[in-house]
């Protein structure tokens, strides 16, 4: 069962489970968009296809807050906010090593779509994030950081920290220290945007997971 955080005639805000695709791909694995369409179809007894607009994404292993649009007008207006940086996402991540108290990271990131790998490359797109250190666990040599995305590039947080020798805990793609079976410590903890019709600023937040390694900072 998907955790529905907020719903009205225009929006559906939910918690994306970890390791679930946002949208169907050639693996035929369960995906969030299809699951939510089924939820709406059953809840409102809708005949035929249900519209649900996808306006942003999370990597498959990452959990946290997402908003979907229930109308094409809402989808268009939310997408405009993404483009004009009025759509604000905050993440929490756990990275190896002790990072600075706060810093802005700027890189050019290039995506290899065939292999689904992102690298720092002068031919890539400008990628910017700001972060602040929440807590450092000396015994585990891990830092809990709060990340404010300025741009929303694919794998951005994972690659920008990894390229500075602070890879994310459990990141099977960009962290050579990650052990098989470890879950990536990246969580979409907060989302702010303007309601597509009322123009009211909405902010939604989730508590951080209780499992390892998050519990090292509780």
PyMOL commands that place a pseudoatom at each C-alpha (Angstrom):
pseudoatom trace, name=CA, resn=UNK, resi=1, chain=A, elem=C, hetatm=0, pos=[0.000, 0.000, 0.000]
pseudoatom trace, name=CA, resn=UNK, resi=2, chain=A, elem=C, hetatm=0, pos=[1.389, 3.407, -1.005]
pseudoatom trace, name=CA, resn=UNK, resi=3, chain=A, elem=C, hetatm=0, pos=[1.515, 6.122, 1.673]
pseudoatom trace, name=CA, resn=UNK, resi=4, chain=A, elem=C, hetatm=0, pos=[-0.683, 8.972, 0.330]
pseudoatom trace, name=CA, resn=UNK, resi=5, chain=A, elem=C, hetatm=0, pos=[0.415, 12.212, 2.020]
pseudoatom trace, name=CA, resn=UNK, resi=6, chain=A, elem=C, hetatm=0, pos=[-1.971, 14.660, 0.326]
pseudoatom trace, name=CA, resn=UNK, resi=7, chain=A, elem=C, hetatm=0, pos=[-4.654, 14.536, -2.344]
pseudoatom trace, name=CA, resn=UNK, resi=8, chain=A, elem=C, hetatm=0, pos=[-7.091, 16.978, -3.923]
pseudoatom trace, name=CA, resn=UNK, resi=9, chain=A, elem=C, hetatm=0, pos=[-8.671, 17.381, -7.371]
pseudoatom trace, name=CA, resn=UNK, resi=10, chain=A, elem=C, hetatm=0, pos=[-5.357, 18.500, -8.886]
pseudoatom trace, name=CA, resn=UNK, resi=11, chain=A, elem=C, hetatm=0, pos=[-2.559, 16.805, -6.963]
pseudoatom trace, name=CA, resn=UNK, resi=12, chain=A, elem=C, hetatm=0, pos=[-1.469, 13.501, -5.504]
pseudoatom trace, name=CA, resn=UNK, resi=13, chain=A, elem=C, hetatm=0, pos=[1.490, 13.622, -3.085]
pseudoatom trace, name=CA, resn=UNK, resi=14, chain=A, elem=C, hetatm=0, pos=[2.877, 10.252, -2.032]
pseudoatom trace, name=CA, resn=UNK, resi=15, chain=A, elem=C, hetatm=0, pos=[5.870, 8.527, -0.500]
pseudoatom trace, name=CA, resn=UNK, resi=16, chain=A, elem=C, hetatm=0, pos=[7.740, 6.564, -3.147]
pseudoatom trace, name=CA, resn=UNK, resi=17, chain=A, elem=C, hetatm=0, pos=[8.893, 3.219, -1.748]
pseudoatom trace, name=CA, resn=UNK, resi=18, chain=A, elem=C, hetatm=0, pos=[12.577, 2.346, -2.089]
pseudoatom trace, name=CA, resn=UNK, resi=19, chain=A, elem=C, hetatm=0, pos=[13.583, 0.111, -5.018]
pseudoatom trace, name=CA, resn=UNK, resi=20, chain=A, elem=C, hetatm=0, pos=[10.398, 0.813, -6.984]
pseudoatom trace, name=CA, resn=UNK, resi=21, chain=A, elem=C, hetatm=0, pos=[10.484, 2.234, -10.503]
pseudoatom trace, name=CA, resn=UNK, resi=22, chain=A, elem=C, hetatm=0, pos=[8.724, 5.579, -10.948]
pseudoatom trace, name=CA, resn=UNK, resi=23, chain=A, elem=C, hetatm=0, pos=[7.632, 4.654, -14.483]
pseudoatom trace, name=CA, resn=UNK, resi=24, chain=A, elem=C, hetatm=0, pos=[7.435, 1.319, -16.285]
pseudoatom trace, name=CA, resn=UNK, resi=25, chain=A, elem=C, hetatm=0, pos=[10.470, 0.190, -18.271]
pseudoatom trace, name=CA, resn=UNK, resi=26, chain=A, elem=C, hetatm=0, pos=[11.528, -2.928, -20.164]
pseudoatom trace, name=CA, resn=UNK, resi=27, chain=A, elem=C, hetatm=0, pos=[12.057, -4.899, -16.917]
pseudoatom trace, name=CA, resn=UNK, resi=28, chain=A, elem=C, hetatm=0, pos=[8.264, -5.141, -16.461]
pseudoatom trace, name=CA, resn=UNK, resi=29, chain=A, elem=C, hetatm=0, pos=[8.837, -4.603, -12.719]
pseudoatom trace, name=CA, resn=UNK, resi=30, chain=A, elem=C, hetatm=0, pos=[6.148, -2.912, -10.630]
pseudoatom trace, name=CA, resn=UNK, resi=31, chain=A, elem=C, hetatm=0, pos=[6.156, 0.880, -11.028]
pseudoatom trace, name=CA, resn=UNK, resi=32, chain=A, elem=C, hetatm=0, pos=[4.696, 3.697, -8.963]
pseudoatom trace, name=CA, resn=UNK, resi=33, chain=A, elem=C, hetatm=0, pos=[2.849, 5.516, -11.769]
pseudoatom trace, name=CA, resn=UNK, resi=34, chain=A, elem=C, hetatm=0, pos=[0.856, 2.408, -12.764]
pseudoatom trace, name=CA, resn=UNK, resi=35, chain=A, elem=C, hetatm=0, pos=[0.139, 1.588, -9.120]
pseudoatom trace, name=CA, resn=UNK, resi=36, chain=A, elem=C, hetatm=0, pos=[-1.217, 5.087, -8.460]
pseudoatom trace, name=CA, resn=UNK, resi=37, chain=A, elem=C, hetatm=0, pos=[-3.371, 5.050, -11.603]
pseudoatom trace, name=CA, resn=UNK, resi=38, chain=A, elem=C, hetatm=0, pos=[-4.919, 1.812, -10.355]
pseudoatom trace, name=CA, resn=UNK, resi=39, chain=A, elem=C, hetatm=0, pos=[-5.449, 3.412, -6.922]
pseudoatom trace, name=CA, resn=UNK, resi=40, chain=A, elem=C, hetatm=0, pos=[-7.337, 6.343, -8.522]
pseudoatom trace, name=CA, resn=UNK, resi=41, chain=A, elem=C, hetatm=0, pos=[-9.333, 4.057, -10.829]
pseudoatom trace, name=CA, resn=UNK, resi=42, chain=A, elem=C, hetatm=0, pos=[-10.514, 1.921, -7.908]
pseudoatom trace, name=CA, resn=UNK, resi=43, chain=A, elem=C, hetatm=0, pos=[-11.079, 4.789, -5.439]
pseudoatom trace, name=CA, resn=UNK, resi=44, chain=A, elem=C, hetatm=0, pos=[-13.201, 6.867, -7.821]
pseudoatom trace, name=CA, resn=UNK, resi=45, chain=A, elem=C, hetatm=0, pos=[-14.646, 3.973, -9.893]
pseudoatom trace, name=CA, resn=UNK, resi=46, chain=A, elem=C, hetatm=0, pos=[-13.295, 5.534, -13.087]
pseudoatom trace, name=CA, resn=UNK, resi=47, chain=A, elem=C, hetatm=0, pos=[-13.936, 3.751, -16.392]
pseudoatom trace, name=CA, resn=UNK, resi=48, chain=A, elem=C, hetatm=0, pos=[-11.150, 3.504, -18.976]
pseudoatom trace, name=CA, resn=UNK, resi=49, chain=A, elem=C, hetatm=0, pos=[-7.710, 5.023, -18.592]
pseudoatom trace, name=CA, resn=UNK, resi=50, chain=A, elem=C, hetatm=0, pos=[-6.852, 7.332, -15.701]
pseudoatom trace, name=CA, resn=UNK, resi=51, chain=A, elem=C, hetatm=0, pos=[-4.735, 10.446, -16.298]
pseudoatom trace, name=CA, resn=UNK, resi=52, chain=A, elem=C, hetatm=0, pos=[-1.817, 11.009, -13.938]
pseudoatom trace, name=CA, resn=UNK, resi=53, chain=A, elem=C, hetatm=0, pos=[0.985, 13.359, -14.935]
pseudoatom trace, name=CA, resn=UNK, resi=54, chain=A, elem=C, hetatm=0, pos=[4.619, 12.658, -14.066]
pseudoatom trace, name=CA, resn=UNK, resi=55, chain=A, elem=C, hetatm=0, pos=[6.441, 15.953, -13.410]
pseudoatom trace, name=CA, resn=UNK, resi=56, chain=A, elem=C, hetatm=0, pos=[9.654, 14.794, -11.689]
pseudoatom trace, name=CA, resn=UNK, resi=57, chain=A, elem=C, hetatm=0, pos=[11.486, 11.563, -10.910]
pseudoatom trace, name=CA, resn=UNK, resi=58, chain=A, elem=C, hetatm=0, pos=[13.459, 9.711, -8.268]
pseudoatom trace, name=CA, resn=UNK, resi=59, chain=A, elem=C, hetatm=0, pos=[16.078, 7.057, -8.974]
pseudoatom trace, name=CA, resn=UNK, resi=60, chain=A, elem=C, hetatm=0, pos=[14.779, 3.539, -8.495]
pseudoatom trace, name=CA, resn=UNK, resi=61, chain=A, elem=C, hetatm=0, pos=[16.664, 2.802, -5.216]
pseudoatom trace, name=CA, resn=UNK, resi=62, chain=A, elem=C, hetatm=0, pos=[15.683, 6.147, -3.670]
pseudoatom trace, name=CA, resn=UNK, resi=63, chain=A, elem=C, hetatm=0, pos=[12.576, 6.642, -1.518]
pseudoatom trace, name=CA, resn=UNK, resi=64, chain=A, elem=C, hetatm=0, pos=[10.766, 9.793, -0.448]
pseudoatom trace, name=CA, resn=UNK, resi=65, chain=A, elem=C, hetatm=0, pos=[8.240, 12.456, -1.428]
pseudoatom trace, name=CA, resn=UNK, resi=66, chain=A, elem=C, hetatm=0, pos=[6.855, 12.817, -4.952]
pseudoatom trace, name=CA, resn=UNK, resi=67, chain=A, elem=C, hetatm=0, pos=[3.970, 14.808, -6.409]
pseudoatom trace, name=CA, resn=UNK, resi=68, chain=A, elem=C, hetatm=0, pos=[1.874, 13.718, -9.391]
pseudoatom trace, name=CA, resn=UNK, resi=69, chain=A, elem=C, hetatm=0, pos=[-0.620, 15.836, -11.348]
pseudoatom trace, name=CA, resn=UNK, resi=70, chain=A, elem=C, hetatm=0, pos=[-4.225, 14.649, -11.676]
pseudoatom trace, name=CA, resn=UNK, resi=71, chain=A, elem=C, hetatm=0, pos=[-4.969, 17.000, -14.600]
pseudoatom trace, name=CA, resn=UNK, resi=72, chain=A, elem=C, hetatm=0, pos=[-2.990, 18.049, -17.670]
pseudoatom trace, name=CA, resn=UNK, resi=73, chain=A, elem=C, hetatm=0, pos=[-3.276, 21.709, -16.604]
pseudoatom trace, name=CA, resn=UNK, resi=74, chain=A, elem=C, hetatm=0, pos=[-1.762, 20.902, -13.196]
pseudoatom trace, name=CA, resn=UNK, resi=75, chain=A, elem=C, hetatm=0, pos=[0.996, 18.885, -14.914]
pseudoatom trace, name=CA, resn=UNK, resi=76, chain=A, elem=C, hetatm=0, pos=[1.837, 21.813, -17.190]
pseudoatom trace, name=CA, resn=UNK, resi=77, chain=A, elem=C, hetatm=0, pos=[1.947, 24.330, -14.335]
pseudoatom trace, name=CA, resn=UNK, resi=78, chain=A, elem=C, hetatm=0, pos=[4.056, 22.082, -12.090]
pseudoatom trace, name=CA, resn=UNK, resi=79, chain=A, elem=C, hetatm=0, pos=[6.448, 21.384, -14.982]
pseudoatom trace, name=CA, resn=UNK, resi=80, chain=A, elem=C, hetatm=0, pos=[6.824, 25.149, -15.456]
pseudoatom trace, name=CA, resn=UNK, resi=81, chain=A, elem=C, hetatm=0, pos=[7.803, 25.437, -11.789]
pseudoatom trace, name=CA, resn=UNK, resi=82, chain=A, elem=C, hetatm=0, pos=[10.427, 22.722, -12.255]
pseudoatom trace, name=CA, resn=UNK, resi=83, chain=A, elem=C, hetatm=0, pos=[11.861, 24.640, -15.232]
pseudoatom trace, name=CA, resn=UNK, resi=84, chain=A, elem=C, hetatm=0, pos=[11.865, 28.011, -13.425]
pseudoatom trace, name=CA, resn=UNK, resi=85, chain=A, elem=C, hetatm=0, pos=[13.313, 26.575, -10.178]
pseudoatom trace, name=CA, resn=UNK, resi=86, chain=A, elem=C, hetatm=0, pos=[10.200, 27.326, -8.082]
pseudoatom trace, name=CA, resn=UNK, resi=87, chain=A, elem=C, hetatm=0, pos=[9.867, 23.608, -7.365]
pseudoatom trace, name=CA, resn=UNK, resi=88, chain=A, elem=C, hetatm=0, pos=[12.152, 22.960, -4.400]
pseudoatom trace, name=CA, resn=UNK, resi=89, chain=A, elem=C, hetatm=0, pos=[13.380, 19.515, -3.387]
pseudoatom trace, name=CA, resn=UNK, resi=90, chain=A, elem=C, hetatm=0, pos=[15.354, 18.751, -0.237]
pseudoatom trace, name=CA, resn=UNK, resi=91, chain=A, elem=C, hetatm=0, pos=[17.155, 15.463, 0.235]
pseudoatom trace, name=CA, resn=UNK, resi=92, chain=A, elem=C, hetatm=0, pos=[19.022, 13.864, 3.103]
pseudoatom trace, name=CA, resn=UNK, resi=93, chain=A, elem=C, hetatm=0, pos=[21.995, 11.642, 2.350]
pseudoatom trace, name=CA, resn=UNK, resi=94, chain=A, elem=C, hetatm=0, pos=[24.645, 9.760, 4.278]
pseudoatom trace, name=CA, resn=UNK, resi=95, chain=A, elem=C, hetatm=0, pos=[28.124, 9.989, 2.785]
pseudoatom trace, name=CA, resn=UNK, resi=96, chain=A, elem=C, hetatm=0, pos=[31.522, 8.562, 3.695]
pseudoatom trace, name=CA, resn=UNK, resi=97, chain=A, elem=C, hetatm=0, pos=[34.033, 10.806, 5.434]
pseudoatom trace, name=CA, resn=UNK, resi=98, chain=A, elem=C, hetatm=0, pos=[33.646, 14.137, 7.198]
pseudoatom trace, name=CA, resn=UNK, resi=99, chain=A, elem=C, hetatm=0, pos=[32.405, 16.867, 4.854]
pseudoatom trace, name=CA, resn=UNK, resi=100, chain=A, elem=C, hetatm=0, pos=[32.584, 20.650, 5.294]
pseudoatom trace, name=CA, resn=UNK, resi=101, chain=A, elem=C, hetatm=0, pos=[29.917, 22.381, 7.398]
pseudoatom trace, name=CA, resn=UNK, resi=102, chain=A, elem=C, hetatm=0, pos=[28.314, 23.758, 4.236]
pseudoatom trace, name=CA, resn=UNK, resi=103, chain=A, elem=C, hetatm=0, pos=[29.293, 24.064, 0.593]
pseudoatom trace, name=CA, resn=UNK, resi=104, chain=A, elem=C, hetatm=0, pos=[28.015, 24.658, -2.926]
pseudoatom trace, name=CA, resn=UNK, resi=105, chain=A, elem=C, hetatm=0, pos=[29.004, 21.977, -5.439]
pseudoatom trace, name=CA, resn=UNK, resi=106, chain=A, elem=C, hetatm=0, pos=[29.205, 22.860, -9.147]
pseudoatom trace, name=CA, resn=UNK, resi=107, chain=A, elem=C, hetatm=0, pos=[30.013, 20.383, -11.901]
pseudoatom trace, name=CA, resn=UNK, resi=108, chain=A, elem=C, hetatm=0, pos=[29.316, 19.622, -15.534]
pseudoatom trace, name=CA, resn=UNK, resi=109, chain=A, elem=C, hetatm=0, pos=[27.587, 16.227, -15.623]
pseudoatom trace, name=CA, resn=UNK, resi=110, chain=A, elem=C, hetatm=0, pos=[27.238, 14.038, -18.701]
pseudoatom trace, name=CA, resn=UNK, resi=111, chain=A, elem=C, hetatm=0, pos=[24.884, 11.067, -18.877]
pseudoatom trace, name=CA, resn=UNK, resi=112, chain=A, elem=C, hetatm=0, pos=[25.742, 7.890, -20.796]
pseudoatom trace, name=CA, resn=UNK, resi=113, chain=A, elem=C, hetatm=0, pos=[22.170, 6.800, -21.539]
pseudoatom trace, name=CA, resn=UNK, resi=114, chain=A, elem=C, hetatm=0, pos=[23.191, 3.432, -22.936]
pseudoatom trace, name=CA, resn=UNK, resi=115, chain=A, elem=C, hetatm=0, pos=[24.923, 2.369, -19.704]
pseudoatom trace, name=CA, resn=UNK, resi=116, chain=A, elem=C, hetatm=0, pos=[22.894, 4.625, -17.353]
pseudoatom trace, name=CA, resn=UNK, resi=117, chain=A, elem=C, hetatm=0, pos=[26.074, 6.132, -15.873]
pseudoatom trace, name=CA, resn=UNK, resi=118, chain=A, elem=C, hetatm=0, pos=[26.733, 9.817, -15.168]
pseudoatom trace, name=CA, resn=UNK, resi=119, chain=A, elem=C, hetatm=0, pos=[30.235, 11.330, -15.113]
pseudoatom trace, name=CA, resn=UNK, resi=120, chain=A, elem=C, hetatm=0, pos=[31.827, 14.710, -14.474]
pseudoatom trace, name=CA, resn=UNK, resi=121, chain=A, elem=C, hetatm=0, pos=[32.659, 15.919, -17.966]
pseudoatom trace, name=CA, resn=UNK, resi=122, chain=A, elem=C, hetatm=0, pos=[33.363, 19.395, -19.463]
pseudoatom trace, name=CA, resn=UNK, resi=123, chain=A, elem=C, hetatm=0, pos=[30.819, 18.604, -22.186]
pseudoatom trace, name=CA, resn=UNK, resi=124, chain=A, elem=C, hetatm=0, pos=[28.056, 17.947, -19.633]
pseudoatom trace, name=CA, resn=UNK, resi=125, chain=A, elem=C, hetatm=0, pos=[25.242, 20.096, -18.256]
pseudoatom trace, name=CA, resn=UNK, resi=126, chain=A, elem=C, hetatm=0, pos=[25.872, 22.494, -15.381]
pseudoatom trace, name=CA, resn=UNK, resi=127, chain=A, elem=C, hetatm=0, pos=[24.796, 20.899, -12.113]
pseudoatom trace, name=CA, resn=UNK, resi=128, chain=A, elem=C, hetatm=0, pos=[24.566, 22.771, -8.816]
pseudoatom trace, name=CA, resn=UNK, resi=129, chain=A, elem=C, hetatm=0, pos=[23.633, 21.759, -5.293]
pseudoatom trace, name=CA, resn=UNK, resi=130, chain=A, elem=C, hetatm=0, pos=[24.113, 23.202, -1.823]
pseudoatom trace, name=CA, resn=UNK, resi=131, chain=A, elem=C, hetatm=0, pos=[24.470, 21.085, 1.265]
pseudoatom trace, name=CA, resn=UNK, resi=132, chain=A, elem=C, hetatm=0, pos=[24.931, 21.466, 4.986]
pseudoatom trace, name=CA, resn=UNK, resi=133, chain=A, elem=C, hetatm=0, pos=[26.349, 18.978, 7.454]
pseudoatom trace, name=CA, resn=UNK, resi=134, chain=A, elem=C, hetatm=0, pos=[23.687, 17.824, 9.919]
pseudoatom trace, name=CA, resn=UNK, resi=135, chain=A, elem=C, hetatm=0, pos=[25.799, 15.421, 11.969]
pseudoatom trace, name=CA, resn=UNK, resi=136, chain=A, elem=C, hetatm=0, pos=[29.056, 13.472, 11.745]
pseudoatom trace, name=CA, resn=UNK, resi=137, chain=A, elem=C, hetatm=0, pos=[29.418, 9.961, 13.197]
pseudoatom trace, name=CA, resn=UNK, resi=138, chain=A, elem=C, hetatm=0, pos=[33.128, 9.631, 13.941]
pseudoatom trace, name=CA, resn=UNK, resi=139, chain=A, elem=C, hetatm=0, pos=[32.978, 5.925, 14.783]
pseudoatom trace, name=CA, resn=UNK, resi=140, chain=A, elem=C, hetatm=0, pos=[31.405, 5.014, 11.437]
pseudoatom trace, name=CA, resn=UNK, resi=141, chain=A, elem=C, hetatm=0, pos=[33.155, 7.872, 9.565]
pseudoatom trace, name=CA, resn=UNK, resi=142, chain=A, elem=C, hetatm=0, pos=[29.821, 8.888, 8.028]
pseudoatom trace, name=CA, resn=UNK, resi=143, chain=A, elem=C, hetatm=0, pos=[28.255, 12.325, 7.523]
pseudoatom trace, name=CA, resn=UNK, resi=144, chain=A, elem=C, hetatm=0, pos=[24.519, 13.022, 7.446]
pseudoatom trace, name=CA, resn=UNK, resi=145, chain=A, elem=C, hetatm=0, pos=[23.936, 15.906, 5.033]
pseudoatom trace, name=CA, resn=UNK, resi=146, chain=A, elem=C, hetatm=0, pos=[20.936, 17.981, 4.009]
pseudoatom trace, name=CA, resn=UNK, resi=147, chain=A, elem=C, hetatm=0, pos=[20.989, 18.677, 0.278]
pseudoatom trace, name=CA, resn=UNK, resi=148, chain=A, elem=C, hetatm=0, pos=[19.277, 21.512, -1.600]
pseudoatom trace, name=CA, resn=UNK, resi=149, chain=A, elem=C, hetatm=0, pos=[19.143, 20.851, -5.328]
pseudoatom trace, name=CA, resn=UNK, resi=150, chain=A, elem=C, hetatm=0, pos=[19.511, 23.855, -7.622]
pseudoatom trace, name=CA, resn=UNK, resi=151, chain=A, elem=C, hetatm=0, pos=[19.398, 21.657, -10.743]
pseudoatom trace, name=CA, resn=UNK, resi=152, chain=A, elem=C, hetatm=0, pos=[17.765, 18.257, -11.107]
pseudoatom trace, name=CA, resn=UNK, resi=153, chain=A, elem=C, hetatm=0, pos=[20.209, 16.196, -13.140]
pseudoatom trace, name=CA, resn=UNK, resi=154, chain=A, elem=C, hetatm=0, pos=[20.104, 12.423, -13.260]
pseudoatom trace, name=CA, resn=UNK, resi=155, chain=A, elem=C, hetatm=0, pos=[22.146, 10.843, -10.407]
pseudoatom trace, name=CA, resn=UNK, resi=156, chain=A, elem=C, hetatm=0, pos=[23.345, 14.369, -9.532]
pseudoatom trace, name=CA, resn=UNK, resi=157, chain=A, elem=C, hetatm=0, pos=[23.735, 14.042, -5.745]
pseudoatom trace, name=CA, resn=UNK, resi=158, chain=A, elem=C, hetatm=0, pos=[25.339, 10.613, -6.063]
pseudoatom trace, name=CA, resn=UNK, resi=159, chain=A, elem=C, hetatm=0, pos=[27.916, 11.698, -8.652]
pseudoatom trace, name=CA, resn=UNK, resi=160, chain=A, elem=C, hetatm=0, pos=[28.802, 15.086, -7.169]
pseudoatom trace, name=CA, resn=UNK, resi=161, chain=A, elem=C, hetatm=0, pos=[29.608, 13.614, -3.748]
pseudoatom trace, name=CA, resn=UNK, resi=162, chain=A, elem=C, hetatm=0, pos=[31.304, 10.515, -5.185]
pseudoatom trace, name=CA, resn=UNK, resi=163, chain=A, elem=C, hetatm=0, pos=[33.584, 12.650, -7.387]
pseudoatom trace, name=CA, resn=UNK, resi=164, chain=A, elem=C, hetatm=0, pos=[34.839, 14.376, -4.216]
pseudoatom trace, name=CA, resn=UNK, resi=165, chain=A, elem=C, hetatm=0, pos=[35.620, 11.074, -2.471]
pseudoatom trace, name=CA, resn=UNK, resi=166, chain=A, elem=C, hetatm=0, pos=[32.471, 11.245, -0.318]
pseudoatom trace, name=CA, resn=UNK, resi=167, chain=A, elem=C, hetatm=0, pos=[30.356, 8.526, -1.973]
pseudoatom trace, name=CA, resn=UNK, resi=168, chain=A, elem=C, hetatm=0, pos=[26.902, 7.761, -0.619]
pseudoatom trace, name=CA, resn=UNK, resi=169, chain=A, elem=C, hetatm=0, pos=[26.507, 4.842, 1.755]
pseudoatom trace, name=CA, resn=UNK, resi=170, chain=A, elem=C, hetatm=0, pos=[25.157, 1.799, -0.100]
pseudoatom trace, name=CA, resn=UNK, resi=171, chain=A, elem=C, hetatm=0, pos=[25.351, 3.350, -3.587]
pseudoatom trace, name=CA, resn=UNK, resi=172, chain=A, elem=C, hetatm=0, pos=[25.934, 0.258, -5.717]
pseudoatom trace, name=CA, resn=UNK, resi=173, chain=A, elem=C, hetatm=0, pos=[26.706, 2.333, -8.824]
pseudoatom trace, name=CA, resn=UNK, resi=174, chain=A, elem=C, hetatm=0, pos=[29.071, 5.062, -7.629]
pseudoatom trace, name=CA, resn=UNK, resi=175, chain=A, elem=C, hetatm=0, pos=[30.531, 3.716, -4.376]
pseudoatom trace, name=CA, resn=UNK, resi=176, chain=A, elem=C, hetatm=0, pos=[33.194, 1.012, -4.603]
pseudoatom trace, name=CA, resn=UNK, resi=177, chain=A, elem=C, hetatm=0, pos=[32.934, 0.464, -0.821]
pseudoatom trace, name=CA, resn=UNK, resi=178, chain=A, elem=C, hetatm=0, pos=[29.233, -0.424, -1.018]
pseudoatom trace, name=CA, resn=UNK, resi=179, chain=A, elem=C, hetatm=0, pos=[28.498, -3.978, 0.048]
pseudoatom trace, name=CA, resn=UNK, resi=180, chain=A, elem=C, hetatm=0, pos=[26.070, -6.178, -1.868]
pseudoatom trace, name=CA, resn=UNK, resi=181, chain=A, elem=C, hetatm=0, pos=[22.605, -5.814, -0.395]
pseudoatom trace, name=CA, resn=UNK, resi=182, chain=A, elem=C, hetatm=0, pos=[23.214, -2.414, 1.199]
pseudoatom trace, name=CA, resn=UNK, resi=183, chain=A, elem=C, hetatm=0, pos=[20.491, 0.162, 0.544]
pseudoatom trace, name=CA, resn=UNK, resi=184, chain=A, elem=C, hetatm=0, pos=[21.499, 3.572, -0.766]
pseudoatom trace, name=CA, resn=UNK, resi=185, chain=A, elem=C, hetatm=0, pos=[21.260, 6.255, 1.947]
pseudoatom trace, name=CA, resn=UNK, resi=186, chain=A, elem=C, hetatm=0, pos=[19.482, 8.926, -0.083]
pseudoatom trace, name=CA, resn=UNK, resi=187, chain=A, elem=C, hetatm=0, pos=[15.982, 10.126, 0.788]
pseudoatom trace, name=CA, resn=UNK, resi=188, chain=A, elem=C, hetatm=0, pos=[13.717, 12.808, -0.701]
pseudoatom trace, name=CA, resn=UNK, resi=189, chain=A, elem=C, hetatm=0, pos=[12.666, 14.336, 2.605]
pseudoatom trace, name=CA, resn=UNK, resi=190, chain=A, elem=C, hetatm=0, pos=[10.871, 17.556, 1.609]
pseudoatom trace, name=CA, resn=UNK, resi=191, chain=A, elem=C, hetatm=0, pos=[9.090, 19.120, -1.350]
pseudoatom trace, name=CA, resn=UNK, resi=192, chain=A, elem=C, hetatm=0, pos=[7.817, 22.704, -1.827]
pseudoatom trace, name=CA, resn=UNK, resi=193, chain=A, elem=C, hetatm=0, pos=[5.861, 24.116, -4.765]
pseudoatom trace, name=CA, resn=UNK, resi=194, chain=A, elem=C, hetatm=0, pos=[2.950, 26.424, -5.558]
pseudoatom trace, name=CA, resn=UNK, resi=195, chain=A, elem=C, hetatm=0, pos=[-0.466, 24.840, -5.922]
pseudoatom trace, name=CA, resn=UNK, resi=196, chain=A, elem=C, hetatm=0, pos=[-1.312, 24.833, -9.656]
pseudoatom trace, name=CA, resn=UNK, resi=197, chain=A, elem=C, hetatm=0, pos=[-4.706, 26.552, -9.176]
pseudoatom trace, name=CA, resn=UNK, resi=198, chain=A, elem=C, hetatm=0, pos=[-4.756, 28.315, -5.776]
pseudoatom trace, name=CA, resn=UNK, resi=199, chain=A, elem=C, hetatm=0, pos=[-1.098, 29.456, -6.081]
pseudoatom trace, name=CA, resn=UNK, resi=200, chain=A, elem=C, hetatm=0, pos=[-0.663, 28.670, -2.365]
pseudoatom trace, name=CA, resn=UNK, resi=201, chain=A, elem=C, hetatm=0, pos=[2.849, 27.587, -1.357]
pseudoatom trace, name=CA, resn=UNK, resi=202, chain=A, elem=C, hetatm=0, pos=[2.690, 23.959, -0.238]
pseudoatom trace, name=CA, resn=UNK, resi=203, chain=A, elem=C, hetatm=0, pos=[5.435, 22.162, 1.690]
pseudoatom trace, name=CA, resn=UNK, resi=204, chain=A, elem=C, hetatm=0, pos=[5.456, 18.460, 2.508]
pseudoatom trace, name=CA, resn=UNK, resi=205, chain=A, elem=C, hetatm=0, pos=[8.022, 16.643, 4.647]
pseudoatom trace, name=CA, resn=UNK, resi=206, chain=A, elem=C, hetatm=0, pos=[8.733, 13.106, 5.787]
pseudoatom trace, name=CA, resn=UNK, resi=207, chain=A, elem=C, hetatm=0, pos=[10.675, 11.776, 8.758]
pseudoatom trace, name=CA, resn=UNK, resi=208, chain=A, elem=C, hetatm=0, pos=[13.948, 10.088, 7.847]
pseudoatom trace, name=CA, resn=UNK, resi=209, chain=A, elem=C, hetatm=0, pos=[13.965, 6.266, 7.715]
pseudoatom trace, name=CA, resn=UNK, resi=210, chain=A, elem=C, hetatm=0, pos=[14.624, 4.385, 10.945]
pseudoatom trace, name=CA, resn=UNK, resi=211, chain=A, elem=C, hetatm=0, pos=[16.707, 1.602, 9.375]
pseudoatom trace, name=CA, resn=UNK, resi=212, chain=A, elem=C, hetatm=0, pos=[20.495, 1.325, 9.088]
pseudoatom trace, name=CA, resn=UNK, resi=213, chain=A, elem=C, hetatm=0, pos=[22.488, 3.545, 8.505]
pseudoatom trace, name=CA, resn=UNK, resi=214, chain=A, elem=C, hetatm=0, pos=[19.974, 6.318, 9.287]
pseudoatom trace, name=CA, resn=UNK, resi=215, chain=A, elem=C, hetatm=0, pos=[19.651, 5.049, 12.853]
pseudoatom trace, name=CA, resn=UNK, resi=216, chain=A, elem=C, hetatm=0, pos=[23.325, 5.897, 13.445]
pseudoatom trace, name=CA, resn=UNK, resi=217, chain=A, elem=C, hetatm=0, pos=[22.257, 9.576, 13.605]
pseudoatom trace, name=CA, resn=UNK, resi=218, chain=A, elem=C, hetatm=0, pos=[19.054, 9.351, 15.644]
for i in range(1, 218): cmd.bond("trace and resi %d" % i, "trace and resi %d" % (i + 1))
show_as sticks, trace
zoom trace
